[in-house]
Amino acid sequence: MTPPGGQREVLDWATYGVAARELARQVADAGYRPDLVLGIARGGLVAATSVAYALSVKNLFTMNVEFYTGVDERLPVPIVLPPVPDVVDLAGARVLVVDDVADTGRTLELVLRFCAGHVAEARSAALYEKPGSVVRCDWVWRRTDRWIEFPWSAEEPLA
């Protein structure tokens, strides 16, 4: 995949391991102790799992949100896909919402709005945050304006 303008940042598996651990370290050093981690599928689920392990959080939830349809191609608005987490399971919890990238930030915004009013507190973490994001994450491993090539989506799908 070639991004617009050819500018890209390549994240390989080894660097990803360092990035996820450093992101979790930021959360731990800030003293935030989430009751559960909510990963935004698909890419954010990889990061959420790593962060949850690093923070010793066993409650890992997934929220499926579709927004990107290709390289720099999006739907008009992000859409939550089923199954949707049951708000009863989230009630009163301290939640860490994790995504791979806050690009426009609209996906994170949607998930944080979903959590509002149901959880005690929701904070956000992302491996990457872009300057145009409408959400400023509480914790970010790296900021960039480049297209990011993640190791889990670097190659064409097999099916």
Beta strands, then each sheet from edge to edge (+ up, - down):
strand 1: 8-10
strand 2: 36-41
strand 3: 60-70
strand 4: 73-81
strand 5: 94-102
strand 6: 121-129
strand 7: 139-143
strand 8: 147-149
sheet 1: 1+ 8+
sheet 2: 4+ 3- 2- 5- 6- 7-
end
